[in-house]
Amino acid sequence: MKETETIKEMADEEKKQKYNEYVKQVTPTHSLGAQMGKAFLVGGIICCLGQVFLNYAKSLGLDQKTAGSWCSMLLVLLSVFLTGLNIFPSIAKWGGAGALVPITGFANSVAAPAIEYQKEGQVFGIGCKIFTIAGPVILYGIFTSWLLGLVYWVLKMTGVV
């Protein structure tokens, strides 16, 4: 009886070892330094493009606030346009957080589900799925701003701030 259990345990160990070898073989390896460099490059390009939009809007005579609004709108429009052409996902895959953290990533997270589920119709497709990714960001962003506002209000009422 013990011999059978020992043989079974050895077979199980062999399966686990083969599985671990398979996982090592198929798991992609990433260089942290290279990923950080790519993110820095892509994020920097997006920020430089935003600065170009901002400077151009200011050269047209717009004040800082209005020029900033136009800059944000143009970056969102460009991101949605590139998402629609299926270019932005490639940029995001290569650049990682550099493409996903700025406002362009947020625009992509709203546009991508809308494009993907448009075939299911306006209500059950786009309407239900458009905030699949961006919804939690909006929810927790609003909740966090409310919570920080409450903390600020309490600190102000107690004379700390």
Phi and psi in degrees as a GROMACS rama.xvg file:
@    title "Ramachandran Plot"
@    xaxis  label "Phi"
@    yaxis  label "Psi"
@TYPE xy
-65.0109  -35.4561  LYS-2
-62.3026  -41.7609  GLU-3
-64.9394  -41.94  THR-4
-65.3008  -40.292  GLU-5
-64.0159  -43.7817  THR-6
-62.7191  -41.3782  ILE-7
-65.1469  -42.3418  LYS-8
-62.6828  -39.7217  GLU-9
-65.2223  -39.7268  MET-10
-65.4221  -40.6586  ALA-11
-64.0678  -42.579  ASP-12
-62.7125  -40.302  GLU-13
-64.6614  -40.3085  GLU-14
-63.5971  -43.9873  LYS-15
-61.5311  -41.9593  LYS-16
-64.7057  -43.8685  GLN-17
-63.7966  -40.4772  LYS-18
-63.1619  -45.7221  TYR-19
-61.0084  -38.8423  ASN-20
-64.7688  -41.1131  GLU-21
-62.8257  -44.2405  TYR-22
-61.559  -43.748  VAL-23
-60.2319  -37.6481  LYS-24
-69.8585  -40.5682  GLN-25
-93.6021  -13.1963  VAL-26
-76.0465  123.989  THR-27
-69.5409  143.664  PRO-28
-102.075  140.736  THR-29
-127.621  140.587  HIS-30
-90.2716  120.064  SER-31
-58.881  -43.0152  LEU-32
-62.0059  -42.8799  GLY-33
-65.8779  -42.0572  ALA-34
-62.4464  -42.5325  GLN-35
-65.3312  -39.2561  MET-36
-63.6114  -44.1933  GLY-37
-63.2895  -43.4789  LYS-38
-61.9372  -42.5992  ALA-39
-62.8306  -43.2821  PHE-40
-64.2402  -50.193  LEU-41
-65.919  -45.4549  VAL-42
-61.2714  -39.173  GLY-43
-64.5565  -40.8597  GLY-44
-64.4187  -42.5051  ILE-45
-62.6707  -43.1058  ILE-46
-66.1734  -39.7995  CYS-47
-63.8078  -40.4342  CYS-48
-62.7181  -41.9237  LEU-49
-61.1439  -39.8447  GLY-50
-65.9841  -36.9512  GLN-51
-62.1352  -45.7229  VAL-52
-60.3515  -44.285  PHE-53
-63.2355  -47.3916  LEU-54
-63.1413  -39.74  ASN-55
-65.1209  -43.7051  TYR-56
-63.8228  -38.6437  ALA-57
-68.9097  -31.5319  LYS-58
-70.2863  -20.2041  SER-59
-81.9081  -2.38834  LEU-60
99.6066  8.24477  GLY-61
-79.7905  147.015  LEU-62
-74.2895  169.824  ASP-63
-56.678  -44.9905  GLN-64
-66.0004  -45.08  LYS-65
-68.4977  -40.4547  THR-66
-63.1663  -39.3967  ALA-67
-63.8182  -38.7274  GLY-68
-64.0048  -43.7054  SER-69
-63.7835  -40.0492  TRP-70
-59.7728  -48.1144  CYS-71
-61.154  -44.7071  SER-72
-62.8546  -40.6468  MET-73
-68.1616  -38.3531  LEU-74
-65.2203  -40.1675  LEU-75
-64.8981  -45.9449  VAL-76
-59.5471  -45.7315  LEU-77
-62.3652  -41.7155  LEU-78
-63.4247  -44.6892  SER-79
-65.5176  -41.3196  VAL-80
-61.3137  -46.5767  PHE-81
-67.3648  -31.2104  LEU-82
-66.0417  -43.2219  THR-83
-62.0103  -32.2651  GLY-84
-87.2268  2.32283  LEU-85
63.6936  31.3318  ASN-86
-97.8762  -39.1721  ILE-87
-60.2992  -38.9715  PHE-88
-58.8165  -34.4262  PRO-89
-68.4081  -40.0265  SER-90
-63.1288  -44.569  ILE-91
-66.5313  -36.0827  ALA-92
-66.2644  -40.7559  LYS-93
-76.043  -45.1084  TRP-94
-90.655  -9.17686  GLY-95
57.537  -132.592  GLY-96
-62.3669  -22.9247  ALA-97
-61.4377  -29.653  GLY-98
-96.5046  -23.5137  ALA-99
-92.9728  -23.2215  LEU-100
-78.1859  -43.9008  VAL-101
-65.56  179.22  PRO-102
-57.813  -25.2622  ILE-103
-65.0819  -36.4557  THR-104
-67.187  -37.761  GLY-105
-65.7395  -42.9385  PHE-106
-61.8279  -40.2728  ALA-107
-63.6786  -38.9868  ASN-108
-69.6894  -20.5922  SER-109
-88.2241  -42.0921  VAL-110
-73.1289  -37.8418  ALA-111
-59.822  -48.6606  ALA-112
-65.1154  -34.6339  PRO-113
-62.7562  -42.0263  ALA-114
-68.523  -42.8084  ILE-115
-65.1069  -38.3837  GLU-116
-102.739  12.5365  TYR-117
-63.429  -27.3694  GLN-118
-67.8758  -17.8958  LYS-119
-87.4837  1.36401  GLU-120
105.081  171.114  GLY-121
-66.6813  -42.6827  GLN-122
-85.5932  -58.9341  VAL-123
-79.6485  -16.4315  PHE-124
-95.8441  -79.4596  GLY-125
-66.0427  -47.9303  ILE-126
-60.757  -39.6112  GLY-127
-82.579  -29.644  CYS-128
-105.783  -8.81335  LYS-129
-61.8384  -33.2465  ILE-130
-104.626  24.8187  PHE-131
-56.9455  -46.2066  THR-132
-91.7972  -43.7646  ILE-133
-77.8168  -21.2252  ALA-134
-54.8957  -52.0745  GLY-135
-60.6569  -34.556  PRO-136
-64.5817  -44.5514  VAL-137
-64.3933  -47.6245  ILE-138
-57.5643  -53.8259  LEU-139
-73.278  -27.1737  TYR-140
-65.3164  -45.5437  GLY-141
-66.2522  -43.9816  ILE-142
-62.031  -43.7685  PHE-143
-65.2131  -42.074  THR-144
-64.681  -37.5982  SER-145
-64.1701  -45.4613  TRP-146
-63.4829  -45.0507  LEU-147
-65.3253  -36.1135  LEU-148
-62.9512  -40.1375  GLY-149
-64.8036  -44.4976  LEU-150
-61.5338  -44.2585  VAL-151
-60.8159  -44.3515  TYR-152
-61.4393  -44.5228  TRP-153
-63.9046  -44.2842  VAL-154
-63.5528  -36.6639  LEU-155
-69.7037  -40.0301  LYS-156
-67.2037  -31.9455  MET-157
-87.5445  -3.38219  THR-158
83.8433  10.5897  GLY-159
-73.1677  -38.1179  VAL-160
